[in-house]
């Protein structure tokens, strides 16, 4: 994405889009990181017709690549959906109880947290040979610049950091045998990350020098930076493969009640804390679309022809007929999602969705209910009021999901921007290079320049009562920690 930013300007143009296809080899699910890097180089070539002020990379959290002493990658990074971490957390808690771990790191339980991935890799030849560990955006930045660093917002997802101090928790690492020396020095959003290497300039046609700027490299942190809020009392839902629903705070919440509710405290820009819950998100629908496409002999995705028709049909399906727990780990792995949803409905005595439209409505109703729970729990646990819910990311384009979320929460929903992570990335770069001012100014610019849609909750008492009944019918997800 190429962004143009200034006091009254904020625009994005897509330069190049490329697939992200994980690959399973020898029983392990990997990221095809070299293919992703090649796609980035293609994108820089496509963007290179005009001089660039800066380049910045954001991406997903928790996964990493290992480098040897010469800086060479020791194998493709393992995908967080790989089952290698099954049972690892329970073993870790025998050494460091979950209550103590949360009281220090404030990070929610998820089986794929970096901490558990490193424990699963303990005594492997690859980890034994490693001299450096780079989270995915940091690895790609290293290949562009030759400079090592660990970006703060992504580091805060590893379950190895204290969000109160913004530094590593050496006690947690020591007690669990994690070598923090593998991580290069911390960088903060806005810090310089180096210059594009000469061979990159030759390969892409970009001018010398082209700076690389550290952004909020966890894509959710970039997306939250791009929430176009005009008041302080807002909740956000970053929607895509995952739904990340919560609040922006000035300090972490690490109470036992927060741990039991499985909320995480991850760092954002300007010392903020992203207090949120991970919800399975549109992954449920994405996997259904893949299964239905395979069954019909084609391929599809969330933006493929047919999705809009499917959403129209889903809107006509009776509301709240069948619901699943969107946090159920049974939905984490790739595979036949429609069948898993059907089994979950059957196991709870609900009508089993019989058509793609019914399955889609089940997913969207279930996500809206999960959004409601997350926002209600967040404001109770953080003692904050919420006047409006901002939905950013790909789900902002899904009008049915936005309206259902407004109805479920009983709050207005402001949807957009859809490309929030890319906009947050651009805004942090622009601010670092003196083109914009503070976080509030960034958000005001978003509100002025981006196309937003507003969804009001229904005023029908019967509909509100139906959501209350649905919340009672579907138990809240269990935190195994």
C-alpha positions as CSV (number, residue, x, y, z in Angstrom):
1,X,0.0,0.0,0.0
2,X,1.2,3.5,-0.8
3,X,0.0,6.2,1.6
4,X,-0.1,9.9,1.2
5,X,-0.5,11.8,4.4
6,X,-0.5,15.5,5.4
7,X,-2.5,17.9,7.6
8,X,-5.6,17.5,5.5
9,X,-4.7,14.5,3.4
10,X,-4.8,10.8,4.0
11,X,-5.0,8.5,1.1
12,X,-4.1,4.8,0.3
13,X,-3.5,3.2,-3.0
14,X,-2.9,-0.5,-3.4
15,X,0.4,-1.1,-5.2
16,X,0.5,-4.9,-5.2
17,X,-1.5,-7.8,-3.7
18,X,-0.2,-11.3,-3.3
19,X,-1.3,-14.5,-1.6
20,X,-0.2,-15.8,1.7
21,X,-0.2,-19.6,1.5
22,X,1.0,-21.6,4.5
23,X,2.7,-24.9,3.6
24,X,2.7,-28.1,5.5
25,X,6.0,-30.1,5.3
26,X,6.9,-33.2,7.3
27,X,3.8,-32.8,9.4
28,X,4.5,-29.1,10.4
29,X,2.6,-26.1,9.2
30,X,4.9,-23.3,8.1
31,X,4.7,-19.8,6.7
32,X,6.2,-19.5,3.2
33,X,8.3,-16.5,4.3
34,X,10.4,-16.3,1.2
35,X,7.3,-16.1,-1.0
36,X,6.0,-13.3,1.3
37,X,9.3,-11.4,1.1
38,X,9.3,-11.8,-2.7
39,X,5.8,-10.3,-2.7
40,X,7.0,-7.3,-0.6
41,X,9.8,-6.7,-3.1
42,X,7.3,-6.8,-6.0
43,X,5.2,-4.3,-4.1
44,X,8.2,-2.0,-3.6
45,X,8.9,-2.1,-7.3
46,X,5.3,-1.3,-8.1
47,X,5.4,1.6,-5.6
48,X,8.8,2.9,-6.8
49,X,7.6,5.3,-9.6
50,X,7.6,8.2,-7.1
51,X,10.1,8.9,-4.3
52,X,9.0,7.4,-0.9
53,X,9.5,9.3,2.3
54,X,9.6,6.0,4.3
55,X,8.8,2.3,4.3
56,X,7.2,0.5,7.3
57,X,6.1,-3.1,7.9
58,X,3.4,-4.4,10.1
59,X,2.1,-8.0,10.3
60,X,0.7,-10.6,12.7
61,X,2.0,-11.4,16.1
62,X,3.6,-14.3,18.1
63,X,5.4,-16.1,15.2
64,X,9.1,-15.7,14.6
65,X,12.1,-16.7,12.6
66,X,15.5,-17.9,14.0
67,X,18.8,-16.7,12.6
68,X,22.2,-18.3,13.0
69,X,25.4,-16.4,13.9
70,X,25.9,-15.3,10.3
71,X,22.3,-13.9,10.1
72,X,20.9,-16.7,8.0
73,X,17.4,-18.0,8.5
74,X,17.2,-21.4,10.2
75,X,14.1,-22.8,8.4
76,X,10.7,-21.4,7.6
77,X,8.8,-20.0,10.6
78,X,6.2,-22.3,12.1
79,X,2.6,-21.2,11.8
80,X,0.7,-20.4,15.0
81,X,-2.1,-22.8,14.0
82,X,0.4,-25.7,14.0
83,X,-0.4,-28.1,16.9
84,X,3.1,-28.3,18.3
85,X,2.1,-26.2,21.4
86,X,-0.7,-28.6,22.5
87,X,-0.4,-29.3,26.2
88,X,2.7,-27.0,26.5
89,X,0.9,-24.3,28.6
90,X,-0.2,-26.8,31.2
91,X,3.4,-27.9,31.6
92,X,4.6,-24.3,31.9
93,X,2.1,-23.6,34.7
94,X,3.6,-26.3,36.9
95,X,6.7,-24.1,37.0
96,X,5.1,-20.7,36.8
97,X,1.4,-20.8,37.8
98,X,-1.0,-19.1,35.3
99,X,-2.0,-16.6,38.0
100,X,1.6,-15.4,38.5
101,X,2.2,-15.4,34.8
102,X,-0.8,-13.2,34.1
103,X,0.0,-10.9,37.1
104,X,3.3,-10.1,35.5
105,X,2.7,-10.2,31.7
106,X,-1.1,-9.4,31.5
107,X,-1.2,-11.5,28.4
108,X,-4.3,-13.7,27.8
109,X,-4.0,-17.5,27.5
110,X,-3.6,-18.6,23.9
111,X,-2.0,-22.0,23.1
112,X,0.2,-20.3,20.4
113,X,1.7,-17.5,22.4
114,X,5.4,-17.1,21.6
115,X,6.3,-18.2,25.1
116,X,4.7,-21.6,24.5
117,X,6.1,-21.9,21.0
118,X,9.6,-21.4,22.4
119,X,8.9,-24.0,25.1
120,X,7.7,-26.4,22.4
121,X,11.0,-25.9,20.5
122,X,13.1,-26.4,23.6
123,X,16.2,-28.5,22.9
124,X,15.5,-28.7,19.2
125,X,18.5,-28.4,16.9
126,X,17.2,-25.3,15.3
127,X,16.7,-23.4,18.6
128,X,20.0,-24.6,19.9
129,X,21.8,-23.2,16.8
130,X,19.9,-19.8,16.9
131,X,21.7,-16.6,17.8
132,X,18.8,-14.2,17.1
133,X,15.0,-14.4,17.2
134,X,13.0,-12.0,15.0
135,X,9.2,-11.6,15.1
136,X,7.8,-11.7,11.5
137,X,7.7,-8.0,10.8
138,X,11.2,-7.6,12.3
139,X,12.5,-10.4,10.1
140,X,11.2,-8.8,7.0
141,X,12.6,-5.4,8.1
142,X,16.0,-7.1,8.7
143,X,16.1,-8.4,5.2
144,X,15.4,-5.0,3.8
145,X,17.9,-3.1,6.0
146,X,20.4,-5.5,7.5
147,X,19.5,-4.0,11.0
148,X,18.3,-6.1,13.9
149,X,15.5,-4.9,16.2
150,X,12.4,-6.0,18.2
151,X,9.4,-3.7,17.8
152,X,7.6,-3.0,21.1
153,X,3.9,-3.6,20.3
154,X,4.6,-7.0,18.8
155,X,7.0,-7.9,21.6
156,X,4.2,-7.3,24.0
157,X,2.3,-10.2,22.6
158,X,5.0,-12.8,23.3
159,X,4.0,-13.3,27.0
160,X,7.5,-12.4,28.0
161,X,7.0,-8.7,28.7
162,X,5.7,-6.5,31.5
163,X,3.2,-4.1,30.0
164,X,3.6,-1.8,33.0
165,X,7.3,-1.2,32.4
166,X,7.4,-1.7,28.7
167,X,10.4,-4.0,29.1
168,X,11.1,-7.8,29.2
169,X,10.2,-9.7,32.3
170,X,13.4,-11.3,33.2
171,X,11.8,-13.3,36.0
172,X,9.3,-15.0,33.7
173,X,12.1,-15.8,31.2
174,X,14.4,-17.1,33.9
175,X,11.9,-19.3,35.6
176,X,10.8,-20.9,32.3
177,X,14.3,-21.2,30.7
178,X,13.8,-18.7,27.9
179,X,16.9,-16.9,26.6
180,X,16.0,-13.2,26.2
181,X,19.4,-12.7,24.6
182,X,17.9,-14.1,21.4
183,X,15.8,-10.9,21.1
184,X,17.6,-7.8,19.6
185,X,17.1,-4.5,21.3
186,X,13.6,-3.0,21.5
187,X,12.4,-0.4,19.1
188,X,9.4,1.8,19.5
189,X,6.9,3.0,16.9
190,X,8.5,6.0,15.1
191,X,12.1,4.9,15.7
192,X,14.4,4.7,12.7
193,X,14.8,1.1,11.5
194,X,17.6,1.6,9.0
195,X,17.9,2.3,5.3
196,X,17.0,0.0,2.4
197,X,20.1,-1.9,1.4
198,X,21.9,-1.1,-1.8
199,X,20.8,-4.4,-3.4
200,X,17.2,-3.7,-2.5
201,X,17.4,-0.3,-4.1
202,X,18.9,-1.8,-7.3
203,X,16.2,-4.5,-7.3
204,X,13.2,-2.2,-6.7
205,X,14.4,1.0,-8.5
206,X,13.8,3.1,-5.3
207,X,16.1,6.1,-4.7
208,X,19.0,6.2,-2.2
209,X,18.5,6.7,0.6
210,X,15.1,5.3,1.4
211,X,14.5,5.2,5.2
212,X,12.6,2.3,6.9
213,X,10.7,3.5,9.9
214,X,9.6,1.3,12.8
215,X,5.8,1.4,13.0
216,X,3.4,-0.4,15.3
217,X,4.4,-3.6,13.7
218,X,1.6,-5.7,15.3
219,X,-1.1,-5.2,12.8
220,X,-3.7,-4.8,15.5
221,X,-1.7,-2.1,17.1
222,X,-1.6,-0.3,13.7
223,X,-5.3,-0.8,13.3
224,X,-6.1,0.6,16.7
225,X,-3.9,3.6,15.9
226,X,-6.3,4.1,12.9
227,X,-9.5,4.1,14.9
228,X,-11.3,7.4,13.9
229,X,-12.5,8.1,17.4
230,X,-13.7,11.6,18.3
231,X,-14.3,10.9,22.0
232,X,-12.4,9.0,24.7
233,X,-15.2,6.7,25.6
234,X,-15.0,4.3,22.7
235,X,-14.6,0.5,22.2
236,X,-13.0,-1.0,19.1
237,X,-13.3,-4.2,17.2
238,X,-10.5,-4.9,14.8
239,X,-12.1,-7.4,12.4
240,X,-10.5,-9.8,10.0
241,X,-9.3,-13.3,10.4
242,X,-9.6,-12.5,14.1
243,X,-11.9,-10.1,16.0
244,X,-9.9,-8.2,18.6
245,X,-12.5,-6.4,20.8
246,X,-11.7,-4.1,23.7
247,X,-10.6,-0.7,24.9
248,X,-7.6,1.7,24.7
249,X,-6.2,2.3,28.2
250,X,-3.4,4.1,29.9
251,X,-2.4,1.3,32.2
252,X,-2.8,-2.5,32.2
253,X,-5.5,-4.4,34.0
254,X,-4.0,-7.5,35.6
255,X,-6.6,-8.5,38.2
256,X,-7.6,-12.1,38.7
257,X,-11.0,-11.3,37.3
258,X,-9.3,-10.0,34.1
259,X,-7.3,-13.2,33.8
260,X,-10.4,-15.4,34.3
261,X,-12.1,-13.4,31.5
262,X,-9.1,-14.0,29.3
263,X,-8.3,-10.4,28.5
264,X,-4.9,-9.4,27.2
265,X,-2.9,-6.2,27.8
266,X,-0.8,-5.5,24.7
267,X,1.0,-2.2,24.1
268,X,0.0,0.4,21.5
269,X,1.5,3.6,20.3
270,X,2.3,6.5,22.8
271,X,2.3,4.3,25.9
272,X,-1.2,3.1,25.5
273,X,-2.5,-0.4,26.4
274,X,-4.7,-2.4,24.1
275,X,-7.0,-4.2,26.6
276,X,-8.8,-6.7,24.5
277,X,-10.1,-10.2,24.0
278,X,-9.2,-12.4,21.0
279,X,-12.3,-13.8,19.2
280,X,-12.0,-16.3,16.4
281,X,-13.3,-13.7,13.9
282,X,-14.1,-14.0,10.2
283,X,-11.7,-17.0,10.0
284,X,-14.9,-19.0,10.6
285,X,-16.5,-17.7,7.4
286,X,-13.3,-17.7,5.4
287,X,-12.8,-21.4,6.2
288,X,-16.4,-22.2,5.3
289,X,-16.0,-20.3,1.9
290,X,-12.9,-22.4,1.2
291,X,-14.7,-25.6,2.0
292,X,-17.7,-24.7,-0.1
293,X,-15.5,-23.7,-3.0
294,X,-13.5,-26.9,-2.8
295,X,-16.8,-28.9,-2.8
296,X,-17.9,-27.1,-6.0
297,X,-14.5,-27.5,-7.6
298,X,-13.5,-23.8,-7.5
299,X,-11.7,-21.4,-5.3
300,X,-13.0,-18.4,-3.4
301,X,-12.3,-16.0,-0.5
302,X,-14.0,-13.3,1.5
303,X,-13.9,-10.9,-1.4
304,X,-14.8,-13.4,-4.1
305,X,-18.0,-13.2,-6.2
306,X,-20.9,-14.8,-4.4
307,X,-20.2,-13.5,-1.0
308,X,-22.5,-10.5,-1.3
309,X,-25.3,-12.8,-2.4
310,X,-24.6,-15.1,0.5
311,X,-24.8,-12.3,3.0
312,X,-28.1,-11.1,1.5
313,X,-29.4,-14.7,1.9
314,X,-28.0,-14.8,5.5
315,X,-29.8,-11.6,6.4
316,X,-33.2,-13.3,5.5
317,X,-32.4,-16.3,7.8
318,X,-34.2,-16.1,11.2
319,X,-32.0,-14.3,13.8
320,X,-30.3,-16.2,16.6
321,X,-31.6,-19.6,15.5
322,X,-28.3,-21.3,16.0
323,X,-25.2,-20.0,17.9
324,X,-21.7,-21.3,18.7
325,X,-19.0,-20.1,21.0
326,X,-16.8,-18.1,18.7
327,X,-13.9,-18.6,21.1
328,X,-14.1,-22.4,21.0
329,X,-10.6,-23.8,20.3
330,X,-12.3,-26.5,18.2
331,X,-12.5,-23.9,15.4
332,X,-8.8,-22.9,15.5
333,X,-7.3,-25.3,13.0
334,X,-7.9,-25.3,9.2
335,X,-10.3,-27.8,7.9
336,X,-14.0,-28.5,7.3
337,X,-15.5,-25.5,9.2
338,X,-19.2,-26.1,8.1
339,X,-19.1,-29.6,9.6
340,X,-17.5,-28.4,12.8
341,X,-20.1,-25.7,13.2
342,X,-22.9,-28.3,12.5
343,X,-21.4,-30.6,15.2
344,X,-21.3,-27.8,17.7
345,X,-24.9,-26.9,17.1
346,X,-26.0,-30.5,17.3
347,X,-24.1,-31.0,20.6
348,X,-26.0,-28.1,22.2
349,X,-29.4,-29.2,20.9
350,X,-29.8,-26.4,18.5
351,X,-31.0,-26.5,14.9
352,X,-28.2,-27.6,12.6
353,X,-27.5,-25.2,9.8
354,X,-28.5,-26.9,6.5
355,X,-27.4,-24.3,3.9
356,X,-24.5,-22.0,3.4
357,X,-26.8,-19.0,4.2
358,X,-27.9,-20.6,7.5
359,X,-24.2,-21.4,8.5
360,X,-23.2,-17.8,7.6
361,X,-26.0,-16.4,9.7
362,X,-24.9,-18.7,12.6
363,X,-21.4,-17.4,12.3
364,X,-22.3,-13.7,12.2
365,X,-24.8,-13.9,15.0
366,X,-22.2,-15.8,17.1
367,X,-19.5,-13.1,16.3
368,X,-21.9,-10.3,17.3
369,X,-22.7,-12.1,20.6
370,X,-19.0,-12.5,21.2
371,X,-18.4,-8.8,20.4
372,X,-21.1,-7.9,23.0
373,X,-19.6,-10.1,25.7
374,X,-16.1,-8.7,25.1
375,X,-17.1,-5.1,25.3
376,X,-19.4,-5.6,28.3
377,X,-16.6,-7.4,30.1
378,X,-13.9,-4.9,29.1
379,X,-15.8,-1.9,30.4
380,X,-16.7,-3.7,33.6
381,X,-13.2,-4.9,34.3
382,X,-11.5,-1.6,33.4
383,X,-14.3,0.5,35.0
384,X,-14.8,2.5,31.8
385,X,-17.9,3.8,30.1
386,X,-18.4,3.2,26.4
387,X,-20.6,5.4,24.1
388,X,-19.7,4.0,20.7
389,X,-18.1,1.0,19.1
390,X,-15.7,1.4,16.2
391,X,-15.3,-1.5,13.8
392,X,-12.2,-1.3,11.7
393,X,-10.6,-3.8,9.3
394,X,-12.1,-6.0,6.7
395,X,-15.3,-6.7,8.7
396,X,-16.2,-3.0,8.5
397,X,-17.3,-3.8,4.9
398,X,-19.8,-6.5,6.2
399,X,-22.9,-4.4,6.8
400,X,-24.8,-7.3,8.3
401,X,-22.1,-8.0,10.9
402,X,-21.9,-4.3,11.8
403,X,-25.7,-4.0,12.3
404,X,-25.8,-7.2,14.3
405,X,-23.0,-5.9,16.5
406,X,-24.9,-2.7,17.1
407,X,-28.0,-4.6,18.0
408,X,-26.2,-7.0,20.3
409,X,-24.2,-4.3,22.1
410,X,-27.1,-1.8,22.2
411,X,-24.6,0.9,21.1
412,X,-24.0,2.7,17.8
413,X,-21.4,1.2,15.6
414,X,-19.1,3.3,13.4
415,X,-17.6,1.1,10.7
416,X,-14.4,2.0,8.9
417,X,-11.8,2.3,7.7
418,X,-11.5,-1.2,6.3
419,X,-7.7,-0.8,5.7
420,X,-7.1,0.3,9.2
421,X,-3.8,-1.5,9.7
422,X,-2.3,0.0,6.6
423,X,-3.5,3.5,7.6
424,X,-2.1,3.2,11.1
425,X,1.2,2.1,9.6
426,X,1.2,5.2,7.3
427,X,0.1,7.6,10.1
428,X,3.0,6.5,12.4
429,X,5.5,6.9,9.5
430,X,4.1,10.3,8.6
431,X,4.3,11.5,12.2
432,X,7.8,10.2,12.6
433,X,8.8,12.3,9.6
434,X,7.1,15.5,10.9
435,X,4.1,15.4,8.7
436,X,1.5,15.0,11.5
437,X,1.3,15.7,15.2
438,X,-0.2,13.7,18.1
439,X,-2.4,10.7,18.3
440,X,-5.6,12.8,18.6
441,X,-4.7,14.7,15.5
442,X,-4.1,11.5,13.7
443,X,-7.6,10.3,14.6
444,X,-9.2,13.6,13.7
445,X,-7.6,13.4,10.3
446,X,-9.0,9.9,9.9
447,X,-12.5,11.1,10.9
448,X,-12.3,13.9,8.3
449,X,-10.9,11.9,5.4
450,X,-12.1,8.3,5.6
451,X,-15.5,7.0,4.4
452,X,-17.3,5.8,7.5
453,X,-20.8,4.2,8.0
454,X,-22.9,4.4,11.2
455,X,-25.2,1.7,12.4
456,X,-27.7,2.5,15.1
457,X,-29.0,-0.3,17.4
458,X,-32.6,-1.3,17.0
459,X,-35.0,0.3,19.4
460,X,-37.3,-2.8,19.5
461,X,-37.4,-4.1,23.1
462,X,-38.2,-7.6,21.8
463,X,-35.0,-7.7,19.8
464,X,-33.0,-6.5,22.8
465,X,-34.6,-9.2,24.9
466,X,-33.7,-11.8,22.2
467,X,-30.0,-10.9,22.5
468,X,-30.2,-11.1,26.3
469,X,-31.7,-14.6,25.9
470,X,-29.0,-15.6,23.5
471,X,-26.3,-14.5,25.9
472,X,-27.9,-16.8,28.5
473,X,-28.2,-19.7,26.0
474,X,-24.6,-19.8,24.9
475,X,-22.2,-20.1,27.8
476,X,-19.2,-17.8,27.9
477,X,-15.9,-19.3,26.7
478,X,-13.8,-21.1,29.3
479,X,-10.3,-20.0,30.1
480,X,-8.2,-23.1,30.7
481,X,-5.6,-21.1,32.5
